[in-house]
Amino acid sequence: MTMLARCTATTLALVCVAASLAQAQAAQPSPSDAAHITKVRRILATTPLVDGHNDLPWYIREEVKDAPRDVDAYDLRKPTSGNTDIARLRKGMVGGQFWSVYVPGEVKDSGYARIQLEQIDIARRIFAKYPDVFTPALTAADVRRAKASGKIGSLLGMEGGHAIENSLGALRAYFDLGARYMTLTHNVTLDWADAAADVARHGGLSKFGEEVVREMNRLGMIVDLSHVSPGTMSDALTVTESPVIFSHSGARALTDVPRNVPDSILARLPKNGGVVMVPFVPGFVSQKVADWSRAVDAEVDRTRKQFPNDSAAARRAMEAWAREHPPVRATLADVADQIEHVRKVAGVDHVGIGSDFDGTGNNLPVGLHDVSTFPALLVELSKRGWSERDLRKVAGENALRVMAANEKVAARLRRERVASNKTIEELDGRPPKM
């Protein structure tokens, strides 16, 4: 979930509308693309296309205003208002999907655990409502079996370690409910891990944070390093015995934003075996979009200070600014550039796809507007010279390898050690703040 990618300020209404109107369909393929299209379809007929991050459960919870949390009301057999429905998933040839069961780190009053359980419930009700389409999956082999039966292997990915509320017992309970990765943080620094979008308090992971990683390894829950600070990335790579993922992160060398992965971390992935799953979030894949977004934020701050008590004047000022600074667009080519950079630095075995569909609004890259467009990205890579073998890796084989490796390590670690009963008070010498 990319909360910062959403246009929420009222003064940005015109900018949001303009961005939505600017969304264009990709150009129709030319006859010269036919061989690449045939190649990609052949690949995806047998290799599951595995997407690392789709926020459909949160979209159903929060964005469907007339029927929040109502899985039956949001009919995936019909065209939907979001980026995901069954017809488009079929067109996109999706074979495996990590469905994000996201919980905001900023919401504390109602308790993280209740919201987390509700999100898992929404996802599981989606799978149950469409058993001819979705098969719940817990392992890499489950995803392959789902693909072979013409279904989508459906996995749960927790987004934000705040949901465990500093409890390794809660972590194990979520694993038993089907969660197969956990993003260590979202946008908020925790009592035990620094986030990319917040103040660093630990220099990475605390001692308890390291124990969280070790217990995830023992369980077979993949450590997801999207949203965390570089210090947390580095500490996790030092501690983990299993390959990690970045479920939806780009390359900071191409787009300099805190959410992306520095080259120094990419260079460590071959030893770890992990995978960076490149997102379709415009501000993470295009420096021009990131710069425009920063300019919008700066102008909003300036306008609010200039008109602190006159919202109408502030809106008129923002509208005038927006006419002079129209939204810029990311493209499918920008996403392909990100994938190629990860391949260049980390190697082809360490790159995948993590769209963030239904979590980043509708101002998506031109050519990657919904779940039907995954094959177009692989066609672009094919046109750039990618071999069939390497396209299979980025499509899903790398992600499935990481899953299988985590399962293998977990099987060994469960023989070697019992579940950890360590607490944050014991390891970090202070009481939890949650």
N, C-alpha and C positions, 0 to 999 in steps of 0.2 A: 504494500500500500504506500503510495507516494503522496502523502498529505500535502507536501509543499507544492506539488504540481497542480493542485486544484486552485481555481480562481474563486476565492470566497469573499473578498472585500467588496462591499457594495460599490465602492468607487471604481472597481475594475469591471463592472458589468458590461460596459461597451467593449472592453478588450476581450472578455470571455466570449461574447457574441460574435465578434469579428473572427476570433480564433476558430470557433465552431463552424462558421460559414466558410472559412478557408479550407476546411477538410475536403480534399479532392480524392476521387478514386484514382487508382493507378492506371496508367495508359494501357490500352489493350496490347497484348503481346504481338510482336511482329512475327512474320513467317520465319525469320532467322532464329527466333527463340525456340522453335519447335523441338529441336534436338535436345536442348537443355531442359525443356518442360518434360519431355519423355523420360529423360535420365532421372529427374527428380521424382517423378511419379513411380518409376521403377524402384528407386531407393526407398520411398516411403510406403511402398506396398509390403515391404518385409521388415524394415527398420522402424521401430516405434519413434515417432517424433515426440520428444519429451520436452514439455515446456515447464520451466522451473517455478513460475509464479503467475497465478490468475486469481484475482480478488472477487470472483463472483459471489462467494458467501457474504462478504461485507457489502457488496453492491445491493444484494437482496435485502440485507438488514437495514441499510441506511439510505440508499438512493431511491428505492421504490416507495415514494412518499404515501401513496394511497393504500399500500399493503405491506408495511415493514415486517420483515422476518417471515413473510408468507410464501413458502416455497411453492405451494399450489397455485397461488395467484400469478407468480412470475413464470409463465409457461414457456419453457425452453423449446417446445415443439413449434412455436410461432416466432416470427421476427421480434426481437426484444429491443429495448431502448439502449442497452449496453453494447459491449463488444462481443458478447458470447451468446450463442444459441446452438441448438443441435445441428441445424442445417449448415451453419457456418463452420462448426467443428468438423463435420464430415468433409466439407469442401477443403478445409485446411489440413486434412489427413492427420489429425492429431491422434497419437497412439497412447501417450502417457501424459498425465497432467498432475502437477502439484497444485492443489487448490489451497490457497492461503486462508488460514483461519486466524485472521488478524484481530488484535485487540489493541486499542490506542494506549500508549504508555502514559498519556497525560490524564487519563480518566482513572481516579482512585476511589472516589467516594462510594461507588457501588460495588467495588471489588473487582479485581482482574479475573478471578477464577470463575465467577458466575458468567461473565461475558465470554470467557474462553470456552466454557462448556456449551454455551448457546451457539457459538460459532461452529464448534464441532458438530453440534446437533443439526444446524442448517445444512452443512456440507453432507452429512450422512443422509439427511432426508432427500437431498438432491439425488444422490446415488440410488436410493430406494425408489424414488418416483419414476426413474427412467432406467430400469434394470436391463433393458435391451440396448442401452447406450453406454452406461457407466458400470464398471466392475471395481468394487473396492480393492485396493492393492496395498500390500504391506512389504513386498519384496520386489527385486528386479525381475525375478522369475514370474511373479504375478503380472507384471506389466507385459512381459512377452506373451504370456498365455492370453491376456486380454486382447492384445493385438491380433494374435492368431485366430481368435474367435470373432473378430470384427468389432470389438468394443474398445473403450478408452479406459486404460488402467488408471484408476483415480486414487491419488495419494493425498494425505494431509500434511501441510507444512505450517507450523506455528511461526508467527511473525512477532517476535519480541519476548525476551527472556523474563520480562517483568511478570509474565503470566504465571510463573512458577512460585512467585512470592517468596523467594529465598528458601525454597524447600526442595530438596532432592527427592523427597517422597512424592511431591506434586509432579515433578518431572517424570518420574516413573509411571505415575497414573496417566499422564497425558500420552506417554508412549503406548501404554496398554490400550488406550482409546484409539490408537491408530496414527498418532503424529510421528512422521518419519524424518522431519528435520525441524530444527528450531533456530531461528535467527536470534543470535545472542542478545541483540538490542533492537529497538526500533529507533525513534528519534530522540529518546530520552536516556541519559546516562543512568545506569542502575547502581545499586549498592555494591555491585561486583564487576561491572563492565562499562567501559566508556563508549558512548555513541558518537557517530560522525557528526551529527547535527546538534550536539550539546557540548557543554563544558566537560573537559576531561578531568576526572578526579582521581583516577587510579594509575595513570600512565599505561593503561591497557586493561588487563584482568587483575582482580585481587586474588588472594589465595583461594577464596571460595569460588571465584570465577573459574580458576583452573580446575577445581574439583568438579564443577558443573561439566566442563569439557570432558574430563576423565569419565564421569558417570554416563555422559552421552555416548562415549566410545564403547563403554561396557554394554549399554543397552542396544546399540546399533542405530541410534538416532544421529542423523548427519548434522554436523556443526555447520551452520550457515553464517557467513561473515558479511553478508550485505548489511548495510546500515551501521556497522561498527567503525570505530576509529582505527587509523593505521596501527596504533599501539595495541589495540585489542586484536586486530588481524595478526600482528606479529607474535603476540603472546600465545594465541590459540594455535598457530602453526607450530610453535615450539613445543606445546604441551600435547597436542593431539597425536594419537596413534593411528587414526583413520584419516582418509582423504576428506577434505572439506569441500563445500560449495560456496559460491556467491550466487544466490538464487536469482538476483536481478541487479547487477552492477556492471557499469562500463569501465573504460580505461581512462584514468585521470590524465594520462599524457595527451590524450586527444580532447577531452572535455574536463577542464579543471574545476571540478566541483567536489565537495567533501564526500559525497556518496560513492564516488568512483574509486577504483583500485590503483594505487601507485605501481609503477613498474618494478620497484624494489620488492613488492609483495608478489607480483606476477612471476618474477624470476624465481621465487621459492616454490612455486606450484609443482614443477616437475618432480622434486624430491618428495613432496607430500602426496602427489597424485590427484590433487583437487581440480575443480572446474569452475571457471567464471562463466556464468550464464548471462549473456548480454541482453539488456532490456530494450524496450521500444520507447522509453520515456524520453520525450524530446530534449528536455534540459540535461539529460545524462549522456546523450549521444551527439549533440550538436553544440559546439562552443558558441555559435551565433545565437542559438535559442537561450543558452545559459546567460549570455551577456544581456540579451533583451529582457529576460526575466529579472535580472539584477537591476536594470534600468527602471522597470516597472515598479519594483519594490522601493527604489530610491525616490521615484516621483510620488508614490503614494505617501511616503513619510513626509516629503516636502509639502505636499498639498494639505495634509492633515494639520501640519504645523501652521500653514498659512491661513487655513480656514477652520480653526478648532471648533467653532460653534455654528458653522454654516454649512450643513451637509449638501445643500443644493449647489452652493458655489463651488464646493470641493468636487462635486460630480461633474459640473460643467468644465472645470479646469482639467480634470482627468480625461474627459471626452475630447477636449481640444488637444491634449497631449497625445492621445491615442490616434487621432487623425494624422498627426505628424510622425508618429512612430508605430506603424501598423505591425501586427504580429509577424514574426518570421517562422518559417516551417523547417522542421527536420524532414529528412527523406530516408527511404529505404537504403540508399547508398551510404548515408551516415552510419546506419546500423551495421552494414557490411564492412565499413571501414573499421568500426570498433572490433568486430570479430577478427578481422585480419590483423589488427594490432595485437590482440591477445595471442593469436597464433604466432606472430613474429617474436614476442617476448617470452611467452610461456611454452609454446608448442601446440601443435594441432590436437594433442590428446587432452588439452586443458581448457577447451572452450565449448560453450553450449548456448542455449537460448532460454531466456527468462523474461517473457514479454511484459509482465505487469498489466495485462489487459484487465479492464474493469476496475483498475486502481489508479489510473492516471488521466482520467477525463477523456475527452474526445478530440483534443488537438494532437492527434497522433501523427507519426511520420507519414508523409505522402507515400502510399503504396503498402503501408502496414496498418490499416485502419481497424482491423478486427481479426478474429481467430481464423477466418478463411484465407488469410494472406501469408501464412507461414511458408507455403511452397514458393512464393515469389521471392522470398529472401534466399532460399537455397538456389533458385534459378540464377539470381544475381551472382552468387558465389561461384556457381558453375561457369557462368560467362566470364568470370575473372580467372578461370583456370583451375578451380578446385576439382580434384579427382573424385570419383565415386566413393572410394574408400574414405577420404577425408570428409566428404559431405555426410556420410553415414555417422561419423564420429560427432560432428557438430549437431546433427539432427537429434541424436539420442543415445548413441553407443557410449559416449563419454559419461553421460549422466548415469546410465545403467551400470557402467563399470564402477563408478563411485558408490552407488547403492550396494552392489554386490560385495565390494571391498569392505564397506562398513559392516555388512552382515557377517563376513568372514572374521574380521577382527573381533566383533562382539562375541562370536561363538568361542573364540579363544579366551577372551578376557573373562567371560562368565565362568569358565572353568578355573581361572586363576585367582579370581577375587570375588567377594560377595558385594552386595549392594552397599554403597557408602551411606553412613549415618552422620557424616560430618555436618556441622551447622556453620552459618556465617559468623555467629558469635565466637565459636571455637577457633575458627581459622583466621578471622580478620580482627578479632579482639574488640568488637563493638557491636551494639545491638542493631538489628535491622531497622530501617526507617520506614518500611512499607506498612 
